[in-house]
Structure formats: C-alpha cells, structure tokens
Amino acid sequence: LVSAYSDPLLEGYGSFKYDHEGTPPRRAYIIRDGVLEEFLNNRQTAAIMGVEPNGSARATEAHLVPLIRMTNTIFASGDRQPQDIISEVEDGYYVAGHRTPSIAESRENFRITAVKVYEIKNGQLGQLYRDGGITSDSRNYFMSIDAVGNDLRINPIPNCGKGQPMQAKRMSNGGPTMRGIARLTGPG
C-alpha cells in the first residue's frame, strides 16, 4: 500500500544533476508497495551491497565528507480521496500542515509537528488544535497505514541536518493524506 522514494531529479530543494562524488542521481524506491526495496547509497556502500550507486552522497562544504542523505523524499500518492479517508474515521485526529519532521538516528521512531490538528468524530472534522503533532515507532506506523490519498504535496525543507560535525542541506519532502496509528503530541 505504501511506496516512498527519494528523487533528486524532481523539482524541489533537493534537486541536483550530480552528487558530490560525481554520480548522476536517479529515483531510488526506498519502499515499493510496502516492501523495502533499496537503500540510499554512495559509491562505497553501493559496491559493498553489489548495486548501482543512486547519487545520494552530498556535503555542505567542499572540505567535509559527503554523507548519504535524502533528497526530494516523497510518499507516493494513492488512489483515495482525502475526504473519503476522513469520513471512515470514527474517532481520531487529522494532522495537517507539515512543520518539523525528525527521526531517530536508528530510524526506529519519528516525530512530526504540524501547523493544525483537527479532531475527527464520526467521520467529520471538528475541533481545531494548533501546534500538535504525532510520534510513533516507524515500523508500527508504516504497518498500520490502511489508506493513502491522491493529494500529494511536496514541502521545501531549508535545513535538514545530519552528521558530526553537523551538515545542513536543503531538501524537500512530502506525501499525500495517509491513515495510520500514531501517538498525538503537544507543541515542541
């Protein structure tokens, strides 16, 4: 049901023609139809894994080591209308307006803060809350997704950080409405 890819050839903050090892980039399907398919890589890790490099090595400055990092990373659209997905929820929340995503170094859990959180009761959007978000164990969340909308949105991220010393790069991320199970959080 869920597909996710990183594609530096799409227009966005994470677009480029060559990574910092001189490799031309290509779309890398990280997850395709719910199955892990490919890791982002550099020339070294691609050789170790016996695969072609996908152009994912970038550095903030020329004197820093290029890190394997996401580019324009997107959850693919599904075929459901967002209104239909919401109408099937008896009791839940609709988290809208991406603000700050973060993920643990181990990739085992994540947190996304949002601009708006709407309460859903009997398939209808209700009370509006500001500055909320969600957090979850990554695997549990992805396994819980049972509906994917057709309303893909891509958001610019001007300062995605990674590494020691910290390297910040521009990239984009996004996706459609997805229905899954996560824990609601407050601001911050």
C-alpha positions in Angstrom: 0.0 0.0 0.0 2.8 2.4 0.8 5.6 3.5 -1.6 8.3 6.0 -0.8 11.1 7.3 -3.0 14.0 9.8 -3.0 14.3 11.6 -6.3 16.8 14.4 -6.9 15.6 14.8 -10.5 12.2 16.2 -9.3 12.0 19.9 -9.0 12.5 20.9 -5.4 15.0 22.0 -2.7 16.7 18.6 -3.0 17.3 18.7 -6.8 20.8 18.3 -8.4 22.4 16.9 -11.5 25.4 15.1 -9.8 26.0 14.2 -6.2 29.3 15.2 -4.5 31.0 12.0 -5.7 30.2 12.9 -9.3 27.5 10.3 -9.6 24.4 11.2 -11.7 21.4 10.7 -9.4 18.3 8.7 -10.1 15.0 7.9 -8.4 15.6 5.4 -5.6 12.5 3.5 -4.4 13.1 3.0 -0.7 9.7 1.3 -0.2 7.6 0.0 -3.1 4.1 -1.4 -2.3 5.0 -1.9 1.3 8.3 -3.8 0.7 11.7 -2.4 1.5 13.4 -2.2 -1.9 16.6 0.0 -1.9 18.8 2.0 0.5 20.2 5.4 -0.4 23.9 4.9 -1.0 27.2 6.3 -2.1 29.8 4.6 -4.3 31.4 2.7 -1.4 28.2 1.3 0.1 26.8 0.5 -3.4 30.0 -1.6 -4.1 29.7 -3.4 -0.8 26.0 -4.2 -1.5 26.6 -5.1 -5.1 24.2 -2.5 -6.5 24.5 0.6 -8.7 25.1 3.9 -6.9 22.0 6.1 -6.8 23.7 9.5 -6.3 22.9 10.2 -2.7 26.3 11.5 -1.4 26.3 15.2 -0.5 28.3 17.5 1.7 27.6 21.0 3.0 31.1 22.2 2.2 33.9 21.0 -0.1 36.2 20.2 2.9 33.6 17.9 4.5 33.0 14.2 3.8 29.9 13.7 1.6 27.2 11.9 3.7 24.5 9.6 2.4 21.3 11.6 2.7 17.8 12.1 1.4 17.0 14.5 -1.5 13.4 15.1 -2.5 11.9 12.3 -0.5 8.3 11.6 -1.0 5.5 9.1 -0.1 3.8 8.3 -3.4 0.1 9.1 -4.0 -2.6 6.5 -3.6 -6.0 6.4 -5.2 -8.3 7.5 -2.3 -10.0 10.9 -1.9 -8.8 12.5 1.4 -12.5 13.3 2.3 -13.3 9.6 1.9 -10.4 8.6 4.2 -11.5 11.0 6.9 -15.2 10.0 6.6 -14.3 6.4 7.6 -12.7 7.5 10.9 -14.9 7.2 13.9 -12.6 8.7 16.5 -9.2 10.2 15.6 -7.2 13.2 14.5 -6.3 14.7 11.2 -2.7 16.2 11.4 -2.2 18.9 8.7 0.4 21.4 7.6 3.8 20.0 7.9 6.2 21.9 10.2 9.1 20.0 11.6 10.0 16.3 10.9 12.6 14.4 12.9 13.7 10.8 13.0 16.0 8.9 15.4 19.5 8.1 14.1 18.5 4.4 14.2 15.3 5.2 12.2 13.2 3.3 14.7 10.9 6.2 15.7 9.9 9.6 14.3 8.1 12.8 15.3 6.3 15.2 13.0 5.0 18.6 14.3 2.1 20.2 12.4 0.5 23.5 12.0 -3.0 22.2 12.6 -4.6 19.2 14.2 -8.3 18.6 13.7 -10.3 16.2 15.9 -12.3 13.7 13.9 -15.6 12.4 15.3 -17.9 10.2 13.3 -16.1 11.0 10.0 -16.3 14.7 10.4 -13.6 17.3 11.1 -14.2 19.1 14.4 -12.2 21.0 17.0 -9.1 22.6 15.7 -5.9 22.5 17.8 -2.6 24.2 17.0 1.0 23.1 17.4 0.4 19.4 17.8 1.9 16.5 16.0 2.5 12.8 16.0 5.2 10.4 17.1 5.5 6.6 16.6 7.7 3.6 16.2 8.4 3.8 12.5 7.7 0.1 11.7 4.5 0.1 13.6 3.2 3.2 11.9 4.0 2.1 8.4 2.4 -1.3 9.1 -0.7 0.4 10.4 -1.4 2.5 7.2 -4.6 1.3 5.6 -5.4 4.2 3.3 -3.3 6.5 1.0 -4.8 9.7 -0.6 -4.4 11.1 -4.0 -3.5 14.6 -2.7 0.3 14.6 -2.9 2.1 17.8 -1.5 5.8 18.5 -1.6 7.3 20.8 1.1 10.7 22.6 1.0 13.0 21.9 3.9 15.7 24.6 4.0 17.9 23.0 6.7 17.9 19.2 7.1 20.7 18.3 9.4 22.9 15.2 9.6 26.3 14.2 10.8 29.1 15.2 13.2 30.1 17.9 12.6 26.5 18.9 11.6 25.9 19.4 7.9 22.7 21.1 6.9 21.3 20.7 3.3 18.2 21.9 1.5 15.8 19.1 0.5 12.1 18.5 0.0 9.7 16.0 1.4 6.1 15.3 1.2 3.3 12.9 0.6 -0.5 12.5 0.5 -3.0 12.1 3.2 -2.3 8.7 4.9 -4.3 7.0 7.6 -2.3 5.2 10.3 -1.9 4.8 14.0 0.4 7.2 15.9 0.5 8.9 19.3 -0.7 12.5 19.3 1.8 15.1 20.9 1.7 18.6 22.0 3.8 21.5 20.8 7.6 21.3 20.6 
